[in-house]
Every structure is written in C-alpha cells, then in structure tokens.
C-alpha cells in the first residue's frame, strides 16, 4: 500500500490549521492549564472526607479510555514502593475483593460512561469510599450527590483523550491526602511549566528541523512504530503513545514495557516488518515500510533493564531498523511521565496531519458506540 504524504503541510501554518479543523493541537497544548485548573477545582470540591478511616487497603480507579489511563498514571506516580496496590478497572465490574476498606475513584470526562457508572454504583452498594471525577451536571455528578461523596468537576479540553491531566490531577491529590503520593504543589507547577515548554517547542509555527513532534512524525510516516517503555512509568507512557497513534493518527502501533517486551517483541525484527543483518544498506523506501522502534527512557530504569535495552537497540540498528530514544525530562515521576506523554500527543497529531487525516474525530469508534447502544 502506498501512503500519500504532504510533508510541506507540517511547516505551513495555514495548511496546518486547515488540516486540523477540530483544533486538536490547541487541545493538546491545554495540558499545563489543566493541571492548574484541576488543583483549584479539587480544592473547591472538599475531598478531605476521603481521609476519614485512614489509609485504604487499595486504590481502585474505574474508567475507560483516557479516564482509565489516568489510573495508570496514578499508579506510576505512586510507584512500586506504594504500600497499597493501585488497580485500574476497565469494565463493568469491581473485583470481588473490593469492599468497605478500599477507595474507589470513578473517572469519566463526560460523566456518563456506562461502565464507570456501573462500577460507581457497585462501590456505593459495597460501602467503599468513593471519589467521582467528571463533567458537571452529569449522571456521575448526580450519583455522587445522591451517595454523599466528593465530586470533582472537570471541564473538557475537547476530546476525552486531551483531558488526561484534568482527570488525573484530582486522583493524585486524593492519593496525596491519604499519604500515598508524595506530590507537592511545587511539583505540579514544575510539571505545568515543563508542559508549557514542550508546547512551545512543538508549536505549529516551529519548523520541522527544530520541532521534535514534527520531526518524529515525519520519520514515522509509512513505518510500523514499536514503542517500548524502559521502566514501569515509561511503560504507561508507551501505552498512551500507542493509544494516541490509534485515535489521533488512525495508525497502528505495537507497544510494550521492558524487560518483558524484549523477551518476545524483538523476534519481529527478523519478520516481514523487520530486516536481516545483511540488510543494513537497504533502500530507504523499504525501511519506511518496516519497523521503527521508539524507546522511552527513564531515570528510574532498573540497571539490568537498562542493559537489556541497549542490547535490544543494538540488535535493531544492526538490522537497519530505525530507533528513536526519547528521554523523560525532570526528576519527579509526575514530571517524567508528563513530558513523555506530551511529546507522544504532539507527534501523533502531526503524523495525522502529515497523512492528511483529521486527528479529531473517531468515526469507527462512534459507529461502534451507536451499534452497541442499539443492542
């Protein structure tokens, strides 16, 4: 299959605007503002009641799509040293063990996601502590009012997937309140500052040769991206990257977390999308139809994982497979995961535009929802 690309579109601001009628680039650029607004809205919501009863046995985040990723981000921020498990539920049912000693966080940007509402109702029935995060005036807000539990209203940035930080920050602040997340207000402000800096670097008027989002998008055209996270935190960012390839660019992606991905995904290097060691000087056009490995690096990599990562990258490069390594910025987990996610968001929107694809709508997903609703 031949993929038609207009590379000049990425450096023509008027053409960029025309190719992004839903203003997805503006939505992506709202991440820093979301962090600040979510802090204010969470403080207003009065979540202090969640601390009653002390530390919960587990944190359970119920959500779908970007709302579920907010639970994954919370788990990454709390880290492997968190004294209680952080579990994300994607579906209609709570695990059987969830009860009165657990804190359930029901998250939905629209406040009407049926799976999340079902889990929230079940949490109330079981007597679990409950926090609801979503759109004001929504069914989830009504449920919170009826149950007498805290509700944090979130203003949508546009598409649900671009409201990630509006959904995530209330969860982080709730975890901080009960002593499970060491995230100060200064850390959140530093994170917002880093997101603003990435937005500046990836702004539409910045040319491809200095714009990291445009540059990586151009490199990926026609290739099959394989995204690896080199730590559990980076693994969450890799999953988000894959989701954004799908939703923004309508583009396939393979993702994984090292070291596990290194045990099976490297086998694809010698398959039809890979190459052989004798293929290093193959034609560039052929290379674009093969794999492109993207490794998300993190300061918290296990030494053995870091070593295996270097070997895996070397195996790819000796086969002529392009490799892009992206380093997380900052020191705190919130900063690091935010910077990885931000570049992924910009890259996938620019890839959509380069391919002539509108990054905002998801026609097939809407068709799926409509058919399900009629069942």
Long-range contacts (C-beta under 8 A, 24 or more apart in sequence): 3-221, 3-222, 3-355, 4-355, 4-356, 5-221, 5-222, 5-354, 5-355, 5-356, 6-354, 6-356, 7-208, 7-218, 7-221, 7-354, 9-353, 9-354, 9-356, 10-208, 10-214, 10-217, 10-218, 10-350, 10-353, 10-354, 11-207, 11-208, 11-214, 13-204, 13-205, 16-204, 16-353, 17-204, 19-353, 19-356, 19-358, 20-349, 20-353, 20-358, 20-359, 20-360, 21-358, 21-360, 22-158, 22-159, 22-358, 22-359, 22-360, 22-361, 23-158, 23-360, 24-158, 24-159, 24-162, 24-248, 24-349, 24-352, 24-359, 24-360, 25-204, 25-346, 25-349, 26-158, 27-157, 27-158, 27-159, 27-162, 28-162, 28-199, 28-342, 28-345, 28-346, 28-349, 29-199, 29-203, 30-157, 30-158, 30-162, 31-162, 31-164, 31-165, 31-192, 31-195, 31-199, 31-338, 31-342, 31-345, 32-192, 32-193, 32-195, 32-196, 32-199, 33-192, 34-157, 34-163, 34-164, 34-165, 34-166, 34-169, 35-165, 35-169, 35-188, 35-189, 35-191, 35-192, 35-195, 36-188, 36-189, 36-192, 37-155, 37-166, 38-152, 38-154, 38-165, 38-166, 38-167, 38-168, 38-169, 38-170, 38-173, 39-169, 39-173, 39-185, 39-188, 41-152, 41-153, 41-154, 41-170, 42-152, 42-169, 42-170, 42-173, 42-174, 45-150, 45-151, 45-152, 45-153, 45-170, 46-150, 47-131, 47-150, 47-152, 47-170, 47-173, 47-174, 47-177, 48-177, 49-149, 49-150, 50-103, 50-129, 50-131, 50-150, 50-174, 50-177, 50-178, 51-177, 51-178, 52-129, 53-101, 53-129, 54-178, 55-83, 55-84, 55-178, 55-179, 55-180, 56-84, 56-101, 56-102, 56-103, 56-129, 56-178, 57-84, 57-101, 57-102, 58-84, 58-85, 58-86, 58-87, 58-98, 58-102, 58-103, 59-84, 59-85, 59-86, 59-87, 59-102, 59-103, 59-105, 59-175, 59-180, 60-87, 60-88, 60-89, 60-94, 60-95, 60-98, 60-102, 60-103, 60-104, 60-105, 60-123, 60-128, 61-86, 61-87, 61-88, 61-89, 61-104, 61-105, 61-107, 61-171, 62-88, 62-89, 62-94, 62-104, 62-105, 62-106, 62-107, 62-115, 62-116, 62-119, 62-120, 62-123, 63-88, 63-89, 63-90, 63-106, 63-107, 63-108, 63-113, 63-116, 63-167, 64-90, 64-108, 64-113, 64-115, 64-116, 65-160, 65-161, 65-243, 66-109, 66-160, 66-161, 66-162, 66-163, 66-164, 66-167, 66-243, 67-107, 67-108, 67-109, 67-113, 67-116, 67-160, 67-167, 68-107, 69-164, 69-236, 69-239, 69-240, 69-243, 70-107, 70-164, 70-167, 70-168, 70-171, 71-105, 71-107, 71-171, 72-236, 72-239, 72-240, 73-164, 73-168, 73-171, 73-236, 73-337, 73-341, 74-168, 74-171, 74-172, 74-175, 74-181, 75-236, 76-232, 76-233, 76-236, 76-333, 76-337, 77-172, 77-175, 77-181, 77-183, 77-233, 77-333, 77-334, 77-337, 78-175, 78-180, 78-181, 79-233, 79-333, 80-232, 82-180, 83-180, 84-180, 86-175, 89-119, 90-115, 91-115, 91-119, 92-118, 92-119, 93-118, 93-119, 93-122, 94-119, 94-122, 94-123, 94-126, 94-128, 98-123, 98-126, 98-128, 99-126, 99-127, 99-128, 100-126, 100-127, 100-128, 100-129, 102-128, 102-129, 103-128, 103-129, 103-130, 103-131, 103-174, 103-178, 104-128, 104-129, 104-130, 104-131, 105-130, 105-131, 105-132, 105-133, 105-171, 105-174, 106-130, 106-131, 106-132, 106-133, 106-134, 106-140, 107-132, 107-133, 107-134, 107-167, 107-171, 108-133, 108-134, 108-135, 108-138, 108-140, 109-134, 109-135, 109-154, 109-156, 109-160, 109-163, 109-166, 109-167, 110-134, 110-135, 110-138, 110-156, 110-160, 111-135, 111-136, 111-137, 111-138, 111-139, 111-140, 111-141, 112-138, 112-139, 112-140, 113-140, 116-140, 117-143, 124-149, 131-170, 131-171, 131-174, 133-167, 133-170, 133-171, 158-360, 159-247, 159-360, 161-243, 161-244, 161-247, 161-248, 162-345, 164-240, 164-341, 165-195, 165-338, 172-334, 183-332, 183-334, 187-332, 187-334, 187-335, 188-334, 190-330, 190-332, 190-335, 191-330, 191-332, 191-334, 191-335, 191-338, 194-329, 194-330, 194-335, 194-338, 194-339, 194-342, 195-338, 195-339, 195-342, 198-339, 198-342, 198-343, 198-346, 199-342, 202-342, 202-343, 202-346, 202-350, 212-343, 212-346, 212-347, 213-343, 213-346, 213-347, 213-349, 213-350, 214-350, 216-294, 216-324, 216-343, 216-347, 217-347, 217-348, 217-350, 217-351, 217-353, 217-354, 218-350, 218-354, 219-292, 219-322, 219-324, 220-292, 220-347, 220-351, 221-288, 221-351, 221-354, 221-355, 222-288, 222-289, 223-287, 223-288, 223-289, 223-290, 223-291, 223-292, 223-322, 224-252, 224-253, 224-254, 224-273, 224-290, 224-291, 224-292, 225-251, 225-253, 225-254, 225-291, 225-292, 225-293, 225-294, 226-253, 226-254, 226-255, 226-256, 226-265, 226-268, 226-291, 226-292, 226-293, 226-294, 227-253, 227-254, 227-255, 227-256, 227-294, 227-295, 227-296, 228-255, 228-256, 228-257, 228-258, 228-261, 228-262, 228-265, 228-293, 228-294, 228-295, 228-296, 228-309, 228-312, 229-255, 229-256, 229-257, 229-258, 229-296, 229-298, 230-258, 230-295, 230-296, 230-297, 230-298, 230-301, 230-305, 230-306, 230-309, 231-257, 231-258, 231-298, 231-300, 231-301, 231-302, 231-305, 232-257, 233-298, 233-300, 233-328, 233-333, 233-336, 233-337, 234-296, 234-297, 234-298, 234-301, 234-328, 234-336, 234-337, 234-340, 236-337, 237-296, 237-328, 237-337, 237-340, 237-341, 237-344, 238-296, 240-341, 240-344, 241-294, 241-296, 241-340, 241-341, 241-344, 241-347, 241-348, 244-344, 244-345, 244-347, 244-348, 245-348, 245-351, 247-348, 247-362, 247-365, 248-345, 248-348, 248-349, 248-351, 248-352, 248-359, 249-348, 249-349, 249-351, 249-352, 249-355, 249-357, 249-359, 250-352, 250-357, 251-348, 251-351, 251-352, 251-355, 258-305, 258-308, 258-309, 258-312, 259-304, 259-305, 259-308, 262-308, 262-309, 262-311, 262-312, 266-312, 266-315, 266-316, 269-315, 269-316, 269-319, 269-321, 270-319, 274-319, 274-321, 275-319, 275-320, 275-321, 276-319, 277-318, 277-319, 279-319, 279-320, 280-318, 280-319, 280-320, 281-320, 282-320, 287-320, 287-321, 287-322, 290-321, 291-316, 291-321, 291-322, 292-321, 292-322, 292-323, 292-324, 293-321, 293-322, 293-323, 293-324, 294-323, 294-324, 294-325, 294-326, 295-323, 295-324, 295-325, 295-326, 296-326, 296-328, 296-340, 297-325, 297-326, 297-327, 297-328, 298-327, 298-328, 298-336, 298-340, 299-328, 299-331, 299-336, 300-333, 300-336
